[in-house]
């Protein structure tokens, strides 16, 4: 099987603290992988290495040059109109198409300050996908959104990924979100992959599916989290 991302024995330390400790990971072309784990376990460090924003201390990392990142903060330029934030060197028509895909075709000439949090993140998604990246890196892109907006954004991301087919690495603290979106969920612990599960239960992908609860319980247990029993 061909790979979009290949990581072998990756290490990264900050002073005396080792964050990634001999990590191995592959992503296939078009595969959606969610990376979960407790705060400080190295999730964002790995994403930044894959994005080329930081350098590893050791190991091998092969990732496509055509890669884009969507962060928790939208990072739009407030002095540029929405379409200019998306295009950045591309024609207005390309930005218009990308914004239409995320439901903001009528906001081309708006200023970022006039957008809601969800709308700003849609612009950030359009900016990432307009260049048809082979690798899309998502660093907790919904964490700052309210619950309803977050649900809508999750559905939008799944639809956009299905349409564009990049390899995707989603960093998230939310186990439910990982199961709802990803083809495969990978748990990071102590700088290494502690577990991975393919999301292949039968039926619809929703919290109502018995397979959802089973996988959620397993992932939480592998992260060392015990769920509270429901009150009777």
N, C-alpha and C positions, 0 to 999 in steps of 0.2 A: 504493500500500500504506500502511495506517495505521501509525503508530509509537507505541510505548510510551515510548521515550526518544529525544530528538533533541538532539545536541550539535554545535555549530558553532563553529569557531575558538576553542576553549576554551584559556585560558592560566592558569597558576598558577606563581608563583615563591615561593621561600623565601629571602629576602635576595637575594644576587646570583645565586642558582642558579635557572634556569628548569626546572621539572619537566614541565609540560605546555606545548607550544608550538604553538598553533593546531590543536588536535585536533578531528577530526570523527568522529562515531559515531552510528549509528542502531540501535535494537533494536525489532523488531516485537513486537506482543502475542503472548505465549506462546513467544517465541523464547529459546533457551538459548545464550548467547554466553560463551565462555571467553576471558579476557584473559591472555596470557602475556608474559613479558619478563624480563630480568635484574633483579636487586635494584636498587632506586633509580631505575627507569625511569619511575615515575609510576603504576603500577597501583593501589596502595592510595590514592594521592592522588585519582585519578579516582573510585574507589568512594566515598570520603568526600564528594566533591563531589556525586555522585549521591544519596547518603544525606541530604544537607543538613547534614552535620556540619561542613563547611568552606565557605568562599565562594571563588568563582573571582575572578581578577583581571580577566578579560575574556572575551568571547565569549558565546554563548547556550547555555543548558542548560534543557531542558524534560523533567521527569520527573514521574510521577504522585505525588500526595500519599500514596497508599496504598502504602507501601514499607517493607520490613523488612530488617534486616541480621543475618547470622550471622557472627561473628568467629572467628578461630583459637581464642581463649579463649572458653569457654562463657558466662562472665559471669553465672552464676546467683547469686541472692541467697542466701547460706548460711543466713540466719535465716528463710527462707520454705520451706515444703514444696514438693515438685516441682509439684503442680497449681497452687499459688499463683504460682510462677514463670512458668508458662505462661499462666494466666488474666489476671492483672494488670488487674482491672476487669471481666472477663467471668465468667459463672457457671461453677461447678465442672464442669457437664456439658459445656461447650465444651472445657475443658481435658482432660476424660476422653476425649472423642472424638479430639482431636489427639494425645494420648499413645498411644491405641490404634493410631492410624495409624503411629506410629514404633516400635511394638512394646513400649511401656512402660505398657500399660494397668493393670498390677499394681503400679505404682510411684507412684501418685498422692500418697500420704501419706509417701513417703520424704523424707529430708533430702538435699540435694545432696552433702554430704560422704560419703554412703554409695554414691554412684554411681561407676562406672568412667568413664574418659575418654570412651569411645564412648557410654555411656549419657548422660553430661552433654551431649554434642553432639546427641544425639537430642532431648533436652529443649529445647535451644536451637532446633532445627529446628521442633519443635512450637510453641514460643512465636512463631516467625516466621510460621508458616503458619496459625495459628489465626484470624488476622484476614483471611485471604484477600487478601494484598497483590497489587497489580497488578505490582509490581516486587520481586524478591527479590535481594538483594545478598549474595554469599558471598565472604568475605575469607579465603582459605586455610583453610577450615573443617576440613580433615582433616590439616593439617600436623603436629599434635602426637600423632597416633594411630599405633599400631603398624600394620605392613603388612596384617595380616589384617583388623583392625578397619576400616582405611581402605577396603579392597575392599568390605566389607559396607556401609559408609556411602555409598560412591559409588553402589552399586546402589539403596540406599534413597532417596537424593536424586533419582536419575533417575525412580524410580517415583512419588515424591511430586510432582515437577514435572509428570509426565505426568497425574497426577490433578487437580492444582490449576490448572495452566496459567498461572502468572505469567510475565512476562518475567524472565529470569535473567541476571545478570552474575556469573560466577565468576572471581575473581582466583586464579591459581595459578602456581607455578613448574614444575609437573609437566606436560610436554607430553603424556605418555601419558594422564594424567587428563583433560586438555582434550579430546583426541580421543575418549575413551571416553564422555564426558558431553555434550558440546556439539553443537548444530546448526551452529555456526560458531565458528571459532577465529581470534582477532585477536591479532596480535603488535605490541607497543608497543616503540618504540625511539627514543631521543632526544626523548621527549615527543610523538611523533606515531605514527600507525598505520603500521607498516612493511609489513605484509602481512595478508591475511585469506583464509581458506579455508573453504568450506562442507564439512561432513563428510557426504558423500553417496556413499561407495563402496558397491558392491553387497555383499550378504550380511550375515552377522552382524557386529555391532560388537564386535570383540574383537581382541586382539593377534595372533591367528592369521590374521586376514584380510590378504592381500597389500596391500590398499589402506591398511591401518593403517600398515605400514612405509613405504610410499611417502609418505604425508602426513607422518609423523613426520620423515622425512629432510628433506623440504622445509622444514618449520617450523624444525627445528634449523639448517639452512643459513641461513635468513632471519634467525635470531637470532645468526648468526656463530659457531655451535658445530659443530665437526667431530666426528663420531662416531669412536671408536676402532675400527679393524678387528679383527674377531674373530681370535683366535689359531688357527692351523691346526695 
